[in-house]
Amino acid sequence: MSTEEGDIVDAGQEFGKFQFGGSTVVIVFPPDSIEFDPDLVERSAAALETYVHMGERIGRWHPLT
């Protein structure tokens, strides 16, 4: 399975996968729209890796008005 730049991908079509134990997820938020949970902030400040499970809360969303 490989996808190259310019390939057409149908909605729902698999075009990549995560490997157990080696995946990184990047989440992008608008500025000042999320307040991260204190434990996550503390561990990040101490440069400690934090494992987060799918569905686990990491903060609170503050909708922009």
N, C-alpha and C positions, 0 to 999 in steps of 0.2 A: 504494500500500500504506500503510494507516494503521490504527493500533489505538488505540482510545479506552478510557479507564477504564470498567470494567464489561463490556467485550467478552469473550466466551468464546473462548479460544484452545486449539485442539487440540494435543496433544503432537506436536512436530515441525513444527508449522505455522510458516511464516515470519511474523514480526511486526515485524521491524526489520532493519537492515543497517548495516554499517560502510562508510565511504567511504575509499578508499585514500588514505593520507597525512594523514588527519585524525581518526583514531579514538583514543579513550582507553579503556583497560581498567582497571577498578578491581577489585582482588582483596582480599577481607576474610579475615583470619585471626584466630583466638582469640589473646588476649594471650600473649606469650612462647612461641608455638608455631612460629615460623620464625626462622631465622638467615639474614639476607640475605648474599649473596656480598660480599666486601670491595670489589671494584671498583664495585659498585652503591652501596654505602654511601659510598665516597669521592666518587663523582660527585654523589650526592645532597647530601652535605655542602657541595660546591662549587657547588650550584645549577646543575648541568649536566644537560641532557636526555640520557637514555640510551635509545637505540633497542633494543628487545628483539624478537627474532623468535619466532614461534610455536614452542614446543617447547624454546626456549633456557632453560637453568637460571638462576634468579635467587636461589636460596637453598636451604636445607635445612630440611625439615619435622621438627619435634620433637613427636611425638604426646604429647598430654596424658595423664597416667596418673592 
